[in-house]
Amino acid sequence: MKIDESMKLDSQLCFPLYAASRKIVSLYTPHLKPLGITYTQYIMFLVLWEQDGITVGDLCKRLMLDTGTVTPMLKNTEKQGLIKRARSEEDERVVVITLTDEGKALYKKARDIPSRIGSCVKLNKSEAVALYKTLYKLLEE
């Protein structure tokens, strides 16, 4: 079968992005497993360690995820005793997420993960910065 060049896997920008994303997430797994959290929980904690007491809506925006993805993760993380969810006193439609003491303590256990992952990625500093900028350019609306 003769297909257009544009229909070949090697012609797709989406494929190396997808494959690279999967590879990077797989690099995190052995570091996160002992902490009992997933990659998605890890990026949620990165937001919460930076800004505790964030609303679910703001968390979804920061993570570029929808509430259908975030809500089950929040329920599981709350069952683990790492976060608390509560309705806002100003607006009961809004749910605010706060770290428990255990969630705060997880920071110390996780804080060397970025350097451990950085040593696994075969990019020098300037290549990593250029890739970071390019990826965020793709994410701009």
A tleap script that builds the chain and sets N, CA, C and O, in Angstrom:
source leaprc.protein.ff14SB
mol = sequence {
  NMET LYS ILE ASP GLU SER MET LYS LEU ASP
  SER GLN LEU CYS PHE PRO LEU TYR ALA ALA
  SER ARG LYS ILE VAL SER LEU TYR THR PRO
  HIE LEU LYS PRO LEU GLY ILE THR TYR THR
  GLN TYR ILE MET PHE LEU VAL LEU TRP GLU
  GLN ASP GLY ILE THR VAL GLY ASP LEU CYS
  LYS ARG LEU MET LEU ASP THR GLY THR VAL
  THR PRO MET LEU LYS ASN THR GLU LYS GLN
  GLY LEU ILE LYS ARG ALA ARG SER GLU GLU
  ASP GLU ARG VAL VAL VAL ILE THR LEU THR
  ASP GLU GLY LYS ALA LEU TYR LYS LYS ALA
  ARG ASP ILE PRO SER ARG ILE GLY SER CYS
  VAL LYS LEU ASN LYS SER GLU ALA VAL ALA
  LEU TYR LYS THR LEU TYR LYS LEU LEU GLU
  CGLU
}
set mol.1.N position { 0.840 -1.179 0.000 }
set mol.1.CA position { 0.000 0.000 0.000 }
set mol.1.C position { 0.882 1.237 0.000 }
set mol.1.O position { 1.807 1.341 0.805 }
set mol.2.N position { 0.616 2.135 -0.856 }
set mol.2.CA position { 1.359 3.403 -0.945 }
set mol.2.C position { 0.654 4.434 -0.074 }
set mol.2.O position { -0.534 4.706 -0.247 }
set mol.3.N position { 1.407 5.005 0.868 }
set mol.3.CA position { 0.801 6.031 1.722 }
set mol.3.C position { 1.576 7.333 1.581 }
set mol.3.O position { 2.744 7.348 1.192 }
set mol.4.N position { 0.899 8.411 1.905 }
set mol.4.CA position { 1.537 9.723 1.875 }
set mol.4.C position { 2.649 9.779 2.919 }
set mol.4.O position { 2.549 9.147 3.970 }
set mol.5.N position { 3.685 10.519 2.636 }
set mol.5.CA position { 4.787 10.718 3.576 }
set mol.5.C position { 4.266 11.252 4.910 }
set mol.5.O position { 4.754 10.870 5.973 }
set mol.6.N position { 3.276 12.131 4.844 }
set mol.6.CA position { 2.732 12.747 6.059 }
set mol.6.C position { 2.012 11.742 6.961 }
set mol.6.O position { 1.746 12.035 8.127 }
set mol.7.N position { 1.693 10.550 6.423 }
set mol.7.CA position { 0.987 9.538 7.195 }
set mol.7.C position { 1.909 8.483 7.801 }
set mol.7.O position { 1.436 7.511 8.389 }
set mol.8.N position { 3.213 8.668 7.663 }
set mol.8.CA position { 4.173 7.742 8.254 }
set mol.8.C position { 4.447 8.135 9.714 }
set mol.8.O position { 4.467 9.316 10.060 }
set mol.9.N position { 4.653 7.140 10.538 }
set mol.9.CA position { 4.916 7.394 11.950 }
set mol.9.C position { 6.111 8.327 12.139 }
set mol.9.O position { 6.074 9.225 12.980 }
set mol.10.N position { 7.156 8.115 11.366 }
set mol.10.CA position { 8.358 8.944 11.494 }
set mol.10.C position { 8.145 10.385 11.054 }
set mol.10.O position { 9.017 11.227 11.272 }
set mol.11.N position { 7.018 10.685 10.444 }
set mol.11.CA position { 6.706 12.056 10.031 }
set mol.11.C position { 5.878 12.806 11.067 }
set mol.11.O position { 5.596 13.993 10.903 }
set mol.12.N position { 5.494 12.119 12.121 }
set mol.12.CA position { 4.594 12.704 13.119 }
set mol.12.C position { 5.364 13.360 14.265 }
set mol.12.O position { 6.196 12.713 14.901 }
set mol.13.N position { 5.097 14.614 14.528 }
set mol.13.CA position { 5.675 15.290 15.688 }
set mol.13.C position { 5.081 14.717 16.979 }
set mol.13.O position { 5.761 14.642 18.002 }
set mol.14.N position { 3.823 14.318 16.920 }
set mol.14.CA position { 3.152 13.824 18.122 }
set mol.14.C position { 3.809 12.564 18.681 }
set mol.14.O position { 3.824 12.371 19.897 }
set mol.15.N position { 4.344 11.715 17.831 }
set mol.15.CA position { 4.866 10.445 18.328 }
set mol.15.C position { 6.104 10.602 19.218 }
set mol.15.O position { 6.111 10.051 20.319 }
set mol.16.N position { 7.148 11.322 18.800 }
set mol.16.CA position { 8.285 11.443 19.716 }
set mol.16.C position { 7.920 12.197 21.002 }
set mol.16.O position { 8.507 11.942 22.054 }
set mol.17.N position { 6.963 13.118 20.924 }
set mol.17.CA position { 6.511 13.793 22.145 }
set mol.17.C position { 5.851 12.794 23.094 }
set mol.17.O position { 6.126 12.781 24.294 }
set mol.18.N position { 4.988 11.969 22.540 }
set mol.18.CA position { 4.300 10.940 23.322 }
set mol.18.C position { 5.303 9.950 23.913 }
set mol.18.O position { 5.260 9.654 25.108 }
set mol.19.N position { 6.196 9.446 23.083 }
set mol.19.CA position { 7.172 8.445 23.536 }
set mol.19.C position { 8.127 9.036 24.576 }
set mol.19.O position { 8.468 8.372 25.555 }
set mol.20.N position { 8.556 10.279 24.365 }
set mol.20.CA position { 9.449 10.928 25.328 }
set mol.20.C position { 8.734 11.140 26.665 }
set mol.20.O position { 9.330 10.948 27.725 }
set mol.21.N position { 7.477 11.530 26.616 }
set mol.21.CA position { 6.699 11.726 27.833 }
set mol.21.C position { 6.605 10.419 28.622 }
set mol.21.O position { 6.808 10.406 29.836 }
set mol.22.N position { 6.298 9.331 27.933 }
set mol.22.CA position { 6.209 8.024 28.592 }
set mol.22.C position { 7.561 7.621 29.199 }
set mol.22.O position { 7.620 7.077 30.302 }
set mol.23.N position { 8.633 7.896 28.466 }
set mol.23.CA position { 9.960 7.532 28.960 }
set mol.23.C position { 10.309 8.325 30.220 }
set mol.23.O position { 10.818 7.764 31.191 }
set mol.24.N position { 10.037 9.618 30.202 }
set mol.24.CA position { 10.346 10.453 31.358 }
set mol.24.C position { 9.530 10.004 32.573 }
set mol.24.O position { 10.073 9.876 33.671 }
set mol.25.N position { 8.238 9.766 32.384 }
set mol.25.CA position { 7.402 9.315 33.500 }
set mol.25.C position { 7.913 7.982 34.040 }
set mol.25.O position { 7.906 7.762 35.251 }
set mol.26.N position { 8.357 7.093 33.152 }
set mol.26.CA position { 8.874 5.795 33.615 }
set mol.26.C position { 10.159 5.960 34.425 }
set mol.26.O position { 10.452 5.135 35.291 }
set mol.27.N position { 10.926 7.012 34.155 }
set mol.27.CA position { 12.125 7.274 34.951 }
set mol.27.C position { 11.774 7.665 36.388 }
set mol.27.O position { 12.531 7.383 37.317 }
set mol.28.N position { 10.631 8.309 36.561 }
set mol.28.CA position { 10.195 8.736 37.894 }
set mol.28.C position { 9.690 7.575 38.742 }
set mol.28.O position { 9.840 7.586 39.963 }
set mol.29.N position { 9.091 6.571 38.100 }
set mol.29.CA position { 8.393 5.511 38.824 }
set mol.29.C position { 9.220 4.861 39.932 }
set mol.29.O position { 8.715 4.741 41.049 }
set mol.30.N position { 10.471 4.430 39.688 }
set mol.30.CA position { 11.218 3.787 40.780 }
set mol.30.C position { 11.530 4.732 41.948 }
set mol.30.O position { 11.771 4.276 43.065 }
set mol.31.N position { 11.525 6.031 41.695 }
set mol.31.CA position { 11.789 6.998 42.759 }
set mol.31.C position { 10.522 7.328 43.542 }
set mol.31.O position { 10.589 7.673 44.722 }
set mol.32.N position { 9.368 7.222 42.884 }
set mol.32.CA position { 8.099 7.562 43.516 }
set mol.32.C position { 7.463 6.374 44.236 }
set mol.32.O position { 6.744 6.542 45.221 }
set mol.33.N position { 7.735 5.188 43.734 }
set mol.33.CA position { 7.123 3.987 44.318 }
set mol.33.C position { 7.394 3.859 45.815 }
set mol.33.O position { 6.465 3.568 46.568 }
set mol.34.N position { 8.637 4.066 46.280 }
set mol.34.CA position { 8.881 3.971 47.730 }
set mol.34.C position { 8.107 5.020 48.538 }
set mol.34.O position { 7.869 4.836 49.731 }
set mol.35.N position { 7.723 6.106 47.891 }
set mol.35.CA position { 6.946 7.150 48.570 }
set mol.35.C position { 5.450 6.834 48.545 }
set mol.35.O position { 4.660 7.471 49.241 }
set mol.36.N position { 5.070 5.841 47.733 }
set mol.36.CA position { 3.676 5.441 47.641 }
set mol.36.C position { 2.818 6.363 46.806 }
set mol.36.O position { 1.603 6.430 46.993 }
set mol.37.N position { 3.448 7.079 45.878 }
set mol.37.CA position { 2.688 8.002 45.034 }
set mol.37.C position { 2.985 7.757 43.557 }
set mol.37.O position { 4.015 7.191 43.190 }
set mol.38.N position { 2.050 8.203 42.729 }
set mol.38.CA position { 2.200 8.110 41.280 }
set mol.38.C position { 2.830 9.396 40.750 }
set mol.38.O position { 3.019 10.365 41.486 }
set mol.39.N position { 3.151 9.382 39.456 }
set mol.39.CA position { 3.703 10.592 38.843 }
set mol.39.C position { 2.696 11.736 38.914 }
set mol.39.O position { 3.073 12.872 39.201 }
set mol.40.N position { 1.428 11.452 38.657 }
set mol.40.CA position { 0.420 12.512 38.685 }
set mol.40.C position { 0.286 13.083 40.092 }
set mol.40.O position { 0.127 14.292 40.260 }
set mol.41.N position { 0.349 12.225 41.092 }
set mol.41.CA position { 0.343 12.725 42.471 }
set mol.41.C position { 1.589 13.571 42.738 }
set mol.41.O position { 1.517 14.595 43.416 }
set mol.42.N position { 2.714 13.142 42.209 }
set mol.42.CA position { 3.969 13.889 42.399 }
set mol.42.C position { 3.848 15.315 41.865 }
set mol.42.O position { 4.230 16.268 42.543 }
set mol.43.N position { 3.317 15.460 40.651 }
set mol.43.CA position { 3.211 16.823 40.106 }
set mol.43.C position { 2.173 17.636 40.877 }
set mol.43.O position { 2.294 18.856 40.985 }
set mol.44.N position { 1.147 16.956 41.417 }
set mol.44.CA position { 0.186 17.641 42.279 }
set mol.44.C position { 0.903 18.150 43.530 }
set mol.44.O position { 0.696 19.291 43.945 }
set mol.45.N position { 1.746 17.303 44.132 }
set mol.45.CA position { 2.491 17.726 45.317 }
set mol.45.C position { 3.447 18.868 45.004 }
set mol.45.O position { 3.641 19.749 45.841 }
set mol.46.N position { 4.045 18.873 43.830 }
set mol.46.CA position { 4.912 19.998 43.467 }
set mol.46.C position { 4.142 21.314 43.554 }
set mol.46.O position { 4.669 22.319 44.031 }
set mol.47.N position { 2.896 21.299 43.093 }
set mol.47.CA position { 2.046 22.495 43.161 }
set mol.47.C position { 1.710 22.812 44.621 }
set mol.47.O position { 1.823 23.960 45.050 }
set mol.48.N position { 1.298 21.796 45.382 }
set mol.48.CA position { 0.888 22.030 46.774 }
set mol.48.C position { 2.050 22.442 47.670 }
set mol.48.O position { 1.858 23.254 48.574 }
set mol.49.N position { 3.233 21.915 47.451 }
set mol.49.CA position { 4.383 22.341 48.247 }
set mol.49.C position { 4.725 23.795 47.954 }
set mol.49.O position { 5.253 24.504 48.811 }
set mol.50.N position { 4.427 24.223 46.762 }
set mol.50.CA position { 4.667 25.611 46.367 }
set mol.50.C position { 3.553 26.521 46.879 }
set mol.50.O position { 3.811 27.660 47.268 }
set mol.51.N position { 2.309 26.019 46.880 }
set mol.51.CA position { 1.153 26.831 47.243 }
set mol.51.C position { 0.104 25.956 47.936 }
set mol.51.O position { -0.836 25.479 47.300 }
set mol.52.N position { 0.271 25.757 49.212 }
set mol.52.CA position { -0.692 24.963 49.990 }
set mol.52.C position { -2.003 25.746 50.078 }
set mol.52.O position { -1.997 26.976 50.121 }
set mol.53.N position { -3.120 25.028 50.104 }
set mol.53.CA position { -4.414 25.690 50.213 }
set mol.53.C position { -4.953 26.163 48.881 }
set mol.53.O position { -5.659 27.171 48.824 }
set mol.54.N position { -4.641 25.468 47.826 }
set mol.54.CA position { -5.074 25.831 46.473 }
set mol.54.C position { -6.448 25.206 46.202 }
set mol.54.O position { -6.783 24.166 46.769 }
set mol.55.N position { -7.227 25.836 45.344 }
set mol.55.CA position { -8.521 25.270 44.987 }
set mol.55.C position { -8.336 24.165 43.951 }
set mol.55.O position { -7.324 24.117 43.252 }
set mol.56.N position { -9.322 23.282 43.863 }
set mol.56.CA position { -9.272 22.214 42.863 }
set mol.56.C position { -9.189 22.822 41.465 }
set mol.56.O position { -8.421 22.344 40.629 }
set mol.57.N position { -9.963 23.861 41.206 }
set mol.57.CA position { -9.940 24.514 39.891 }
set mol.57.C position { -8.568 25.049 39.532 }
set mol.57.O position { -8.101 24.875 38.406 }
set mol.58.N position { -7.917 25.705 40.498 }
set mol.58.CA position { -6.579 26.247 40.238 }
set mol.58.C position { -5.554 25.130 40.058 }
set mol.58.O position { -4.636 25.247 39.245 }
set mol.59.N position { -5.714 24.047 40.821 }
set mol.59.CA position { -4.821 22.902 40.650 }
set mol.59.C position { -4.972 22.319 39.244 }
set mol.59.O position { -3.979 22.016 38.583 }
set mol.60.N position { -6.195 22.168 38.799 }
set mol.60.CA position { -6.442 21.651 37.444 }
set mol.60.C position { -5.777 22.532 36.392 }
set mol.60.O position { -5.170 22.029 35.446 }
set mol.61.N position { -5.891 23.833 36.556 }
set mol.61.CA position { -5.250 24.764 35.600 }
set mol.61.C position { -3.735 24.599 35.613 }
set mol.61.O position { -3.112 24.514 34.554 }
set mol.62.N position { -3.139 24.551 36.803 }
set mol.62.CA position { -1.678 24.410 36.911 }
set mol.62.C position { -1.185 23.118 36.290 }
set mol.62.O position { -0.141 23.096 35.638 }
set mol.63.N position { -1.943 22.025 36.491 }
set mol.63.CA position { -1.522 20.719 35.981 }
set mol.63.C position { -1.983 20.457 34.553 }
set mol.63.O position { -1.609 19.452 33.949 }
set mol.64.N position { -2.800 21.368 34.013 }
set mol.64.CA position { -3.352 21.201 32.669 }
set mol.64.C position { -4.124 19.892 32.558 }
set mol.64.O position { -4.011 19.164 31.573 }
set mol.65.N position { -4.913 19.612 33.599 }
set mol.65.CA position { -5.739 18.407 33.665 }
set mol.65.C position { -7.178 18.811 33.971 }
set mol.65.O position { -7.425 19.875 34.539 }
set mol.66.N position { -8.121 17.957 33.590 }
set mol.66.CA position { -9.522 18.246 33.887 }
set mol.66.C position { -9.899 17.668 35.251 }
set mol.66.O position { -9.177 16.845 35.813 }
set mol.67.N position { -11.042 18.115 35.771 }
set mol.67.CA position { -11.471 17.671 37.097 }
set mol.67.C position { -11.766 16.170 37.121 }
set mol.67.O position { -11.622 15.530 38.163 }
set mol.68.N position { -12.176 15.606 35.988 }
set mol.68.CA position { -12.432 14.169 35.927 }
set mol.68.C position { -11.180 13.341 36.161 }
set mol.68.O position { -11.262 12.205 36.628 }
set mol.69.N position { -10.032 13.898 35.842 }
set mol.69.CA position { -8.759 13.225 36.093 }
set mol.69.C position { -8.262 13.512 37.510 }
set mol.69.O position { -7.748 12.624 38.190 }
set mol.70.N position { -8.421 14.755 37.942 }
set mol.70.CA position { -7.863 15.191 39.219 }
set mol.70.C position { -8.670 14.684 40.419 }
set mol.70.O position { -8.085 14.308 41.434 }
set mol.71.N position { -9.985 14.668 40.318 }
set mol.71.CA position { -10.818 14.300 41.470 }
set mol.71.C position { -10.533 12.899 42.009 }
set mol.71.O position { -10.368 12.756 43.220 }
set mol.72.N position { -10.466 11.847 41.168 }
set mol.72.CA position { -10.131 10.533 41.731 }
set mol.72.C position { -8.746 10.495 42.384 }
set mol.72.O position { -8.552 9.817 43.393 }
set mol.73.N position { -7.795 11.217 41.814 }
set mol.73.CA position { -6.458 11.273 42.393 }
set mol.73.C position { -6.517 11.948 43.768 }
set mol.73.O position { -5.866 11.500 44.711 }
set mol.74.N position { -7.293 13.017 43.877 }
set mol.74.CA position { -7.427 13.704 45.166 }
set mol.74.C position { -8.070 12.794 46.203 }
set mol.74.O position { -7.647 12.772 47.359 }
set mol.75.N position { -9.092 12.041 45.798 }
set mol.75.CA position { -9.746 11.109 46.725 }
set mol.75.C position { -8.751 10.073 47.238 }
set mol.75.O position { -8.700 9.796 48.436 }
set mol.76.N position { -7.958 9.499 46.326 }
set mol.76.CA position { -6.958 8.496 46.724 }
set mol.76.C position { -5.889 9.096 47.635 }
set mol.76.O position { -5.482 8.480 48.620 }
set mol.77.N position { -5.446 10.293 47.298 }
set mol.77.CA position { -4.405 10.941 48.087 }
set mol.77.C position { -4.927 11.305 49.474 }
set mol.77.O position { -4.192 11.242 50.459 }
set mol.78.N position { -6.193 11.685 49.542 }
set mol.78.CA position { -6.799 11.977 50.839 }
set mol.78.C position { -6.913 10.698 51.674 }
set mol.78.O position { -6.673 10.723 52.881 }
set mol.79.N position { -7.280 9.577 51.033 }
set mol.79.CA position { -7.342 8.285 51.746 }
set mol.79.C position { -5.978 7.899 52.300 }
set mol.79.O position { -5.888 7.257 53.347 }
set mol.80.N position { -4.912 8.291 51.596 }
set mol.80.CA position { -3.548 8.011 52.057 }
set mol.80.C position { -3.162 8.895 53.241 }
set mol.80.O position { -2.138 8.663 53.885 }
set mol.81.N position { -3.978 9.907 53.528 }
set mol.81.CA position { -3.697 10.809 54.640 }
set mol.81.C position { -2.705 11.903 54.312 }
set mol.81.O position { -2.109 12.487 55.217 }
set mol.82.N position { -2.515 12.195 53.025 }
set mol.82.CA position { -1.500 13.174 52.611 }
set mol.82.C position { -2.074 14.566 52.340 }
set mol.82.O position { -1.346 15.558 52.371 }
set mol.83.N position { -3.375 14.634 52.077 }
set mol.83.CA position { -4.043 15.914 51.840 }
set mol.83.C position { -5.403 15.892 52.523 }
set mol.83.O position { -5.901 14.844 52.934 }
set mol.84.N position { -5.990 17.086 52.631 }
set mol.84.CA position { -7.378 17.226 53.083 }
set mol.84.C position { -8.097 18.086 52.053 }
set mol.84.O position { -7.534 19.034 51.506 }
set mol.85.N position { -9.346 17.736 51.804 }
set mol.85.CA position { -10.205 18.553 50.949 }
set mol.85.C position { -11.315 19.128 51.812 }
set mol.85.O position { -11.889 18.429 52.647 }
set mol.86.N position { -11.614 20.404 51.607 }
set mol.86.CA position { -12.685 21.046 52.368 }
set mol.86.C position { -13.342 22.113 51.500 }
set mol.86.O position { -12.697 22.733 50.655 }
set mol.87.N position { -14.616 22.309 51.723 }
set mol.87.CA position { -15.340 23.368 51.032 }
set mol.87.C position { -14.848 24.721 51.536 }
set mol.87.O position { -14.570 24.892 52.723 }
set mol.88.N position { -14.748 25.672 50.624 }
set mol.88.CA position { -14.336 27.026 50.977 }
set mol.88.C position { -15.406 27.671 51.854 }
set mol.88.O position { -16.601 27.477 51.628 }
set mol.89.N position { -14.975 28.431 52.847 }
set mol.89.CA position { -15.925 29.145 53.701 }
set mol.89.C position { -16.588 30.287 52.934 }
set mol.89.O position { -17.729 30.646 53.227 }
set mol.90.N position { -15.883 30.864 51.952 }
set mol.90.CA position { -16.427 31.968 51.165 }
set mol.90.C position { -17.427 31.501 50.111 }
set mol.90.O position { -18.403 32.191 49.817 }
set mol.91.N position { -17.169 30.309 49.541 }
set mol.91.CA position { -18.015 29.791 48.467 }
set mol.91.C position { -18.016 28.267 48.557 }
set mol.91.O position { -17.029 27.617 48.213 }
set mol.92.N position { -19.123 27.705 49.018 }
set mol.92.CA position { -19.161 26.263 49.261 }
set mol.92.C position { -19.050 25.421 47.997 }
set mol.92.O position { -18.859 24.208 48.080 }
set mol.93.N position { -19.168 26.047 46.825 }
set mol.93.CA position { -18.979 25.313 45.570 }
set mol.93.C position { -17.503 25.031 45.303 }
set mol.93.O position { -17.167 24.166 44.494 }
set mol.94.N position { -16.634 25.757 45.979 }
set mol.94.CA position { -15.192 25.659 45.770 }
set mol.94.C position { -14.581 24.713 46.804 }
set mol.94.O position { -14.859 24.818 47.998 }
set mol.95.N position { -13.746 23.791 46.326 }
set mol.95.CA position { -13.051 22.858 47.217 }
set mol.95.C position { -11.584 23.276 47.309 }
set mol.95.O position { -10.925 23.510 46.296 }
set mol.96.N position { -11.096 23.364 48.526 }
set mol.96.CA position { -9.712 23.769 48.784 }
set mol.96.C position { -8.932 22.539 49.254 }
set mol.96.O position { -9.412 21.745 50.062 }
set mol.97.N position { -7.722 22.411 48.724 }
set mol.97.CA position { -6.853 21.282 49.064 }
set mol.97.C position { -5.725 21.792 49.950 }
set mol.97.O position { -5.061 22.775 49.623 }
set mol.98.N position { -5.516 21.115 51.075 }
set mol.98.CA position { -4.401 21.463 51.953 }
set mol.98.C position { -3.603 20.199 52.277 }
set mol.98.O position { -4.138 19.091 52.309 }
set mol.99.N position { -2.345 20.398 52.507 }
set mol.99.CA position { -1.458 19.302 52.883 }
set mol.99.C position { -1.647 18.942 54.345 }
set mol.99.O position { -1.824 19.823 55.186 }
set mol.100.N position { -1.610 17.661 54.652 }
set mol.100.CA position { -1.540 17.213 56.037 }
set mol.100.C position { -0.076 17.264 56.460 }
set mol.100.O position { 0.801 17.555 55.647 }
set mol.101.N position { 0.181 16.984 57.715 }
set mol.101.CA position { 1.573 16.931 58.181 }
set mol.101.C position { 2.357 15.870 57.399 }
set mol.101.O position { 3.528 16.059 57.070 }
set mol.102.N position { 1.672 14.733 57.106 }
set mol.102.CA position { 2.318 13.670 56.329 }
set mol.102.C position { 2.635 14.136 54.912 }
set mol.102.O position { 3.684 13.802 54.361 }
set mol.103.N position { 1.727 14.907 54.330 }
set mol.103.CA position { 1.952 15.449 52.990 }
set mol.103.C position { 3.107 16.441 52.964 }
set mol.103.O position { 3.881 16.489 52.008 }
set mol.104.N position { 3.210 17.227 54.020 }
set mol.104.CA position { 4.331 18.171 54.130 }
set mol.104.C position { 5.645 17.416 54.322 }
set mol.104.O position { 6.671 17.787 53.754 }
set mol.105.N position { 5.603 16.358 55.126 }
set mol.105.CA position { 6.817 15.575 55.400 }
set mol.105.C position { 7.317 14.849 54.150 }
set mol.105.O position { 8.509 14.562 54.032 }
set mol.106.N position { 6.421 14.557 53.233 }
set mol.106.CA position { 6.793 13.885 51.986 }
set mol.106.C position { 7.785 14.728 51.172 }
set mol.106.O position { 8.577 14.193 50.396 }
set mol.107.N position { 7.729 16.041 51.359 }
set mol.107.CA position { 8.638 16.949 50.641 }
set mol.107.C position { 10.103 16.573 50.881 }
set mol.107.O position { 10.895 16.520 49.940 }
set mol.108.N position { 10.449 16.320 52.108 }
set mol.108.CA position { 11.843 15.988 52.440 }
set mol.108.C position { 12.283 14.698 51.761 }
set mol.108.O position { 13.437 14.560 51.355 }
set mol.109.N position { 11.352 13.754 51.643 }
set mol.109.CA position { 11.670 12.482 51.008 }
set mol.109.C position { 11.781 12.612 49.490 }
set mol.109.O position { 12.466 11.819 48.845 }
set mol.110.N position { 11.113 13.603 48.926 }
set mol.110.CA position { 11.047 13.743 47.468 }
set mol.110.C position { 11.989 14.803 46.908 }
set mol.110.O position { 12.170 14.881 45.693 }
set mol.111.N position { 12.577 15.598 47.748 }
set mol.111.CA position { 13.261 16.777 47.227 }
set mol.111.C position { 14.502 16.502 46.384 }
set mol.111.O position { 14.940 17.390 45.653 }
set mol.112.N position { 15.075 15.329 46.457 }
set mol.112.CA position { 16.228 15.030 45.602 }
set mol.112.C position { 15.830 14.321 44.297 }
set mol.112.O position { 16.694 13.989 43.485 }
set mol.113.N position { 14.549 14.093 44.102 }
set mol.113.CA position { 14.099 13.418 42.876 }
set mol.113.C position { 14.483 14.193 41.616 }
set mol.113.O position { 14.983 13.575 40.676 }
set mol.114.N position { 14.277 15.516 41.543 }
set mol.114.CA position { 14.666 16.219 40.305 }
set mol.114.C position { 16.130 16.012 39.918 }
set mol.114.O position { 16.435 15.832 38.739 }
set mol.115.N position { 17.027 16.033 40.881 }
set mol.115.CA position { 18.445 15.841 40.540 }
set mol.115.C position { 18.721 14.402 40.120 }
set mol.115.O position { 19.548 14.158 39.242 }
set mol.116.N position { 18.024 13.440 40.752 }
set mol.116.CA position { 18.201 12.038 40.345 }
set mol.116.C position { 17.685 11.819 38.931 }
set mol.116.O position { 18.313 11.100 38.153 }
set mol.117.N position { 16.562 12.420 38.586 }
set mol.117.CA position { 16.009 12.268 37.239 }
set mol.117.C position { 16.886 13.012 36.240 }
set mol.117.O position { 17.132 12.516 35.141 }
set mol.118.N position { 17.356 14.187 36.611 }
set mol.118.CA position { 18.219 14.961 35.723 }
set mol.118.C position { 19.452 14.196 35.306 }
set mol.118.O position { 19.926 14.345 34.180 }
set mol.119.N position { 19.979 13.380 36.196 }
set mol.119.CA position { 21.169 12.601 35.858 }
set mol.119.C position { 20.842 11.436 34.923 }
set mol.119.O position { 21.743 10.841 34.333 }
set mol.120.N position { 19.553 11.112 34.788 }
set mol.120.CA position { 19.133 10.016 33.896 }
set mol.120.C position { 18.825 10.500 32.480 }
set mol.120.O position { 18.759 9.700 31.548 }
set mol.121.N position { 18.639 11.793 32.325 }
set mol.121.CA position { 18.266 12.357 31.024 }
set mol.121.C position { 19.537 12.823 30.317 }
set mol.121.O position { 20.340 13.574 30.872 }
set mol.122.N position { 19.696 12.364 29.090 }
set mol.122.CA position { 20.939 12.635 28.362 }
set mol.122.C position { 20.852 13.938 27.573 }
set mol.122.O position { 20.969 13.946 26.347 }
set mol.123.N position { 20.646 15.034 28.293 }
set mol.123.CA position { 20.654 16.364 27.706 }
set mol.123.C position { 21.568 17.238 28.552 }
set mol.123.O position { 21.562 17.152 29.780 }
set mol.124.N position { 22.354 18.080 27.884 }
set mol.124.CA position { 23.134 19.019 28.680 }
set mol.124.C position { 22.218 20.169 29.103 }
set mol.124.O position { 21.069 20.239 28.667 }
set mol.125.N position { 22.714 21.053 29.936 }
set mol.125.CA position { 21.895 22.130 30.504 }
set mol.125.C position { 21.241 22.983 29.417 }
set mol.125.O position { 20.048 23.274 29.505 }
set mol.126.N position { 21.988 23.384 28.406 }
set mol.126.CA position { 21.421 24.257 27.372 }
set mol.126.C position { 20.381 23.520 26.528 }
set mol.126.O position { 19.386 24.118 26.119 }
set mol.127.N position { 20.597 22.236 26.262 }
set mol.127.CA position { 19.613 21.443 25.526 }
set mol.127.C position { 18.323 21.294 26.339 }
set mol.127.O position { 17.221 21.385 25.799 }
set mol.128.N position { 18.481 21.064 27.641 }
set mol.128.CA position { 17.312 20.918 28.508 }
set mol.128.C position { 16.513 22.220 28.574 }
set mol.128.O position { 15.283 22.195 28.527 }
set mol.129.N position { 17.201 23.350 28.680 }
set mol.129.CA position { 16.526 24.654 28.724 }
set mol.129.C position { 15.812 24.922 27.395 }
set mol.129.O position { 14.676 25.394 27.385 }
set mol.130.N position { 16.469 24.625 26.290 }
set mol.130.CA position { 15.851 24.836 24.972 }
set mol.130.C position { 14.614 23.949 24.793 }
set mol.130.O position { 13.596 24.406 24.275 }
set mol.131.N position { 14.699 22.697 25.216 }
set mol.131.CA position { 13.555 21.796 25.117 }
set mol.131.C position { 12.414 22.286 25.990 }
set mol.131.O position { 11.260 22.288 25.560 }
set mol.132.N position { 12.721 22.696 27.199 }
set mol.132.CA position { 11.721 23.225 28.125 }
set mol.132.C position { 10.963 24.393 27.478 }
set mol.132.O position { 9.733 24.434 27.495 }
set mol.133.N position { 11.713 25.328 26.915 }
set mol.133.CA position { 11.093 26.500 26.273 }
set mol.133.C position { 10.246 26.087 25.076 }
set mol.133.O position { 9.151 26.615 24.881 }
set mol.134.N position { 10.739 25.156 24.280 }
set mol.134.CA position { 9.995 24.692 23.101 }
set mol.134.C position { 8.705 24.003 23.516 }
set mol.134.O position { 7.659 24.246 22.915 }
set mol.135.N position { 8.757 23.157 24.523 }
set mol.135.CA position { 7.564 22.456 24.977 }
set mol.135.C position { 6.519 23.421 25.510 }
set mol.135.O position { 5.333 23.272 25.218 }
set mol.136.N position { 6.947 24.407 26.288 }
set mol.136.CA position { 5.989 25.383 26.790 }
set mol.136.C position { 5.437 26.257 25.663 }
set mol.136.O position { 4.300 26.723 25.740 }
set mol.137.N position { 6.220 26.473 24.642 }
set mol.137.CA position { 5.708 27.201 23.478 }
set mol.137.C position { 4.571 26.405 22.827 }
set mol.137.O position { 3.566 26.980 22.411 }
set mol.138.N position { 4.733 25.097 22.741 }
set mol.138.CA position { 3.676 24.239 22.191 }
set mol.138.C position { 2.419 24.277 23.056 }
set mol.138.O position { 1.309 24.128 22.544 }
set mol.139.N position { 2.585 24.475 24.357 }
set mol.139.CA position { 1.450 24.474 25.276 }
set mol.139.C position { 0.722 25.809 25.372 }
set mol.139.O position { -0.361 25.894 25.951 }
set mol.140.N position { 1.321 26.849 24.803 }
set mol.140.CA position { 0.667 28.175 24.850 }
set mol.140.C position { -0.657 28.119 24.105 }
set mol.140.O position { -0.816 27.417 23.107 }
set mol.141.N position { -1.593 28.884 24.631 }
set mol.141.CA position { -2.903 28.921 23.975 }
set mol.141.C position { -2.995 30.043 22.983 }
set mol.141.O position { -4.031 30.216 22.342 }
savepdb mol mol.pdb
quit
